[in-house]
Amino acid sequence: MSRLYAKNLKIAYGERDIVKNLDISIPDGQITTIIGPNGCGKSTVLKTLSRILNPKSGVVYLDGKGISKEPTKQIAQKMAILPQSPDSPEGLTVGELVSYGRFPYQKGLGKLARRDFEVIDWALEVTGNYEFKDRAVDALSGGQRQRVWIAMALAQETDIILLDEPTTYLDLSHQLEVLELLYQLNRDQKRTIVMVIHDLNHAARFAHHMVAMKDGAILKEGSAEEVMTRQVLRNVFSIDAEIGVDPRTRKPVCLTYDLIKSVQLVENLA
């Protein structure tokens, strides 16, 4: 069974129910991408899996234990969360930000030990950030900053990393740079990666497992080939899509699409 899963989740903002009776299981050691229209509950589920949000009912399990009753530092040693568009305090250096990832392991006065510095340097190296160690985070480009936040998550030394739209506001090359880094971390270190991501082709390209959501429910999950189909995208996004195969990755790609209502209108006028 997956190390991270949830049963009968009901999640609400105030009196408004966002998710009702949802079951989800995250495959261990794989990359899972979650897709769906705006407001469907993707980010809400991710935040609940990471204990940022508490469900109205239902339980999130990590290693067979309900996370709501586990100590915060213990959860943080197993699971890291990178929220959407995170902000760092002004003037903070790259090394200082990445050092925050060592918080779950600090004791007493919270001073960093030799082991902490070794992990920080390793996280900077593996993400290509070591040369920026003493530079202010807010002086970096968007893609560089996102790599620094990923380095902080890596410094937590967790087996599971959850990311909420990690490529938002990045240009095409920086999007690919960040996603390839996460793919490499999964491949080389067997990290379990869970991402909410808008770009369907990126979601399919990098996923071992895809989850398609709509209106707070999972409509389809499985491999990219099972989820990136014309019928699934029709049900989830109300689009009529043409699906092809990427000649480089052999993964399914959405080549073009129309709104369902536009297709029906054209058919009625014909």
C-alpha positions in Angstrom: 0.0 0.0 0.0 1.1 3.6 -0.6 2.9 5.4 2.2 0.6 8.4 1.7 -3.1 8.0 1.2 -6.5 9.4 2.3 -9.9 7.9 3.0 -13.3 9.6 2.8 -12.0 13.1 2.7 -14.5 15.9 3.1 -12.9 19.3 2.9 -14.6 22.7 3.2 -13.8 26.4 3.3 -16.3 27.7 5.9 -19.7 26.4 5.0 -18.7 25.6 1.4 -17.8 22.0 0.7 -15.0 21.7 -1.8 -14.3 17.9 -1.7 -16.7 15.2 -0.6 -15.9 11.6 0.2 -12.6 11.5 -1.7 -10.2 8.5 -1.6 -6.7 9.0 -3.0 -3.6 6.9 -2.9 -0.1 8.2 -3.9 2.1 5.6 -5.6 5.4 5.3 -3.7 8.6 6.3 -5.5 6.7 7.7 -8.5 5.7 11.1 -9.9 2.0 11.8 -9.6 0.5 14.8 -11.3 -3.0 16.2 -10.5 -4.9 18.0 -13.2 -8.3 19.6 -13.4 -10.1 22.9 -14.0 -9.7 25.9 -11.8 -11.6 25.6 -8.5 -12.0 21.8 -8.8 -10.1 21.1 -5.5 -6.6 20.1 -6.7 -4.7 22.5 -4.5 -7.2 21.9 -1.6 -6.4 18.1 -1.7 -2.7 18.8 -1.9 -2.8 21.1 1.1 -4.9 18.5 3.0 -2.4 15.7 2.2 0.4 17.9 3.6 -1.6 18.9 6.7 -1.8 22.6 5.8 -5.6 22.1 5.8 -7.5 19.9 8.1 -10.4 17.9 6.6 -13.9 18.3 7.8 -14.0 14.5 8.0 -11.9 11.6 6.8 -8.3 10.8 7.4 -4.9 11.3 5.7 -2.5 8.4 6.4 1.3 8.5 6.3 3.0 5.2 6.9 -0.3 3.8 8.2 -0.8 6.6 10.8 -3.3 9.4 10.7 -1.2 12.6 10.2 -3.5 14.8 12.3 -2.2 13.2 15.5 1.5 13.0 14.6 4.1 15.5 15.9 4.7 18.3 13.3 8.5 17.7 13.2 8.0 14.0 12.7 5.7 14.7 9.7 8.2 17.3 8.4 11.0 14.7 8.4 8.9 12.5 6.0 7.1 15.0 3.8 7.9 18.4 2.3 5.4 20.8 0.8 6.2 23.6 -1.7 3.2 26.0 -1.9 2.3 28.0 -5.0 4.4 31.2 -5.5 6.2 31.1 -2.1 7.7 34.3 -0.8 10.9 34.7 1.2 11.8 37.5 3.6 13.6 40.4 1.9 17.4 40.2 1.9 17.5 36.5 2.8 20.4 34.7 1.1 20.0 31.4 -0.8 22.0 29.5 1.8 19.8 30.9 4.6 16.6 30.0 2.9 17.8 26.4 2.2 18.9 26.1 5.8 15.2 26.4 6.9 14.8 22.9 5.5 16.8 21.6 8.5 14.3 22.9 11.0 12.7 19.5 11.6 16.0 18.1 12.8 17.1 21.0 15.1 17.1 20.6 18.9 17.7 22.8 21.8 18.8 26.3 20.6 18.3 25.3 17.0 21.9 25.7 16.0 23.0 24.0 12.7 25.4 21.1 13.1 28.0 19.8 10.7 25.5 17.3 9.3 23.0 20.2 8.6 25.7 22.2 6.7 26.6 19.1 4.7 22.9 18.5 3.7 22.5 22.2 2.8 25.5 22.2 0.5 24.3 18.9 -1.1 20.9 20.4 -1.8 22.4 23.5 -3.3 24.7 21.3 -5.5 22.1 18.9 -6.8 19.7 21.8 -7.7 22.5 23.8 -9.4 22.3 26.6 -6.8 25.7 26.4 -5.0 27.1 29.4 -6.9 24.2 31.5 -5.6 24.7 30.5 -1.9 25.6 34.0 -0.7 23.3 35.8 -3.1 20.0 37.4 -2.0 17.0 35.2 -3.1 15.1 38.2 -4.4 18.0 39.0 -6.7 17.5 35.8 -8.7 15.3 35.1 -11.7 12.0 33.2 -11.3 13.5 29.9 -12.4 16.5 30.3 -10.1 14.3 31.1 -7.1 12.1 28.1 -7.8 15.2 25.9 -7.8 16.2 27.4 -4.4 12.8 26.5 -2.9 13.2 23.0 -4.2 16.6 22.9 -2.6 15.0 23.9 0.7 12.5 21.0 0.3 15.4 18.6 -0.4 17.2 19.8 2.7 14.4 18.4 4.7 15.6 14.9 3.5 12.0 13.7 3.0 11.0 10.8 0.8 7.8 12.7 -0.3 7.7 16.1 -1.9 4.4 17.9 -2.7 4.4 20.9 -5.0 1.5 23.2 -5.9 1.9 24.5 -9.5 5.8 24.6 -9.3 6.0 26.2 -12.9 3.6 29.1 -12.4 4.9 32.4 -13.8 8.0 30.7 -15.3 8.9 30.9 -19.0 9.1 27.8 -21.1 12.8 27.0 -20.6 12.5 27.5 -16.8 9.4 25.4 -16.6 11.2 22.5 -18.3 14.3 23.1 -16.1 12.3 22.8 -12.9 10.3 19.7 -14.1 13.4 17.9 -15.4 15.1 18.6 -12.0 12.1 16.9 -10.2 12.2 14.1 -12.7 15.9 13.6 -12.0 15.3 13.6 -8.2 12.7 10.9 -8.6 14.8 8.8 -11.0 18.1 9.0 -9.1 16.9 9.2 -5.5 13.4 7.5 -5.7 11.7 10.6 -4.2 7.9 10.4 -4.4 6.8 13.6 -6.2 3.2 14.9 -6.2 2.5 17.9 -8.3 -0.6 20.0 -9.1 0.1 21.3 -12.6 -1.9 23.2 -15.2 -0.1 22.3 -18.4 -1.6 19.0 -19.6 1.4 18.1 -21.8 3.9 18.7 -18.9 1.6 16.7 -16.6 1.6 13.8 -19.0 5.2 14.0 -20.0 6.6 13.7 -16.4 4.0 11.6 -14.7 4.1 7.9 -13.9 0.6 8.4 -12.4 -2.0 11.0 -13.3 -5.1 12.1 -11.4 -7.9 14.0 -13.1 -10.3 16.0 -10.9 -13.5 17.9 -11.4 -15.9 19.4 -8.8 -14.0 18.0 -5.9 -14.0 14.4 -7.2 -11.5 12.1 -9.0 -13.0 11.4 -12.5 -10.0 9.3 -13.7 -6.6 8.2 -12.6 -3.9 5.9 -14.0 -1.1 6.2 -16.5 -0.7 9.2 -18.8 -2.1 7.0 -21.6 -5.2 6.2 -19.6 -5.9 9.8 -18.5 -4.8 11.9 -21.5 -7.6 10.7 -23.7 -10.2 12.6 -25.7 -13.1 11.4 -23.6 -11.4 12.1 -20.2 -10.5 15.6 -21.3 -14.0 16.1 -22.6 -15.4 15.1 -19.2 -12.9 17.0 -17.1 -12.4 20.3 -19.1 -15.4 20.3 -21.5 -13.1 20.4 -24.5 -12.9 18.4 -27.7 -9.2 17.6 -27.9 -7.0 16.0 -30.5 -4.5 13.7 -28.8 -1.2 12.7 -30.4 2.1 11.1 -29.3 5.2 13.1 -28.5 7.9 11.8 -30.9 10.6 12.4 -28.2 9.0 11.0 -25.1 6.3 8.7 -26.6 3.9 10.2 -24.1 0.4 11.5 -25.2 0.1 15.2 -26.0 -2.8 17.5 -26.5 -2.3 18.8 -30.0 -5.3 21.2 -30.2 -8.7 21.5 -28.8 -12.1 23.3 -29.1 -14.7 24.1 -26.5 -17.5 21.6 -26.6 -20.1 24.3 -27.0 -18.2 25.7 -30.0 -18.0 22.2 -31.7 -21.7 21.7 -31.1 -22.5 25.2 -32.5 -20.6 24.5 -35.7 -22.3 21.1 -36.1 -25.7 22.7 -35.7 -24.9 25.3 -38.3 -23.6 22.8 -40.8 
